Amino acid sequence: IMNVNEYSKQNRISYVLLSNVPEITKTEPCCLGIDEAGRGPVLGPMVYSVCYCPISMIKKLSDLGFADSKTLTEEKRDNLLSVIENNCDFIGWAIKIISPTEISNEMLRRYKVTLNEISHGAAIELTRKTINAGANITEMYVDTVGDASKYQNKLSEVFDGVSVKVTPKADALFPIVSAASICAKVARDRCIQGWQFPEGDIKEDYGSGYPADPKTKQWLKDVVDPVFGFPQFVRFSWSTCVNILEKHACEVMWEDDEAEETDKKIVPITTFFAQKKNATNISVKHSKFFSERKLEQKFVTVGCWINTGIKGGTIRLIEKEYNKQLQYLVCRLHAKEFLA
């Protein structure tokens, strides 16, 4: 039974849930479908799902009436999920609920992770968990995320020996992907309905949750805090949110940003070239962190004689200034003497 209550208790953290693996899927060759729900909205989690069954029972799965979840009513989706759960003797599934907090963190980190990369990672994680649980997966059918051919090659490299097919509208073409679509959509609907706002009393009249919805836009403007931004329900990384924060939230000047502003000046191009040998009093701008702790950085000049291996041949290396630590490169040359 698909129960997302554990996620609802800690909706800041992503959550993975797997069904029991049907015994028949451990021995017979199986196909696996992958789909998602909630990729576009600015509110709530994105849910990835896999669904699998024996290849020999695809006709039976198709006869159960699966179709793309987006074309079905909520009641019909719930009924089809019950069909999946009632046929657990040959249908298995797994879902990953990717919290809006994780989406925001990944997409706003210094080295940004794109939504496509997050999606690929979720699909690979669920497939691996399914295979590791014992399911004999030999075929995969996946709805397109990004470039279809690149995604297909990526999955083929990860799951060697599995036939992979990535195509647009896979949920309308393959019943097993349609079943995965049902699982993903119902799971997301339940997450939204059971959402608990840790920030306190937040009105829930937020519309469809899509950034183009005027009702959703107005809700974002109403709930934004000038210091803390939005509730955890919101994906901060969406451009809609970024624009609202710029207009309605307080601007924060970090210490490093302030230092960068005061240090910005035009310098001559000659400063990028090596200093003359008799250059002295090299000016170094120290970080406030070091100044407050009475720490300073030292430059050390190092020179050495190197034995070239040629009779009577020794050469004097050019003096270099090393900051933080001394590094020596030895390429079959033997240091004869170091001079301080």
Summary of the structure (lengths in Angstrom):
residues: 340
radius of gyration: 29.4
end to end distance: 73.4
largest distance: 91.5
contacts: 965
relative contact order: 0.14
helix: 39%
strand: 19%
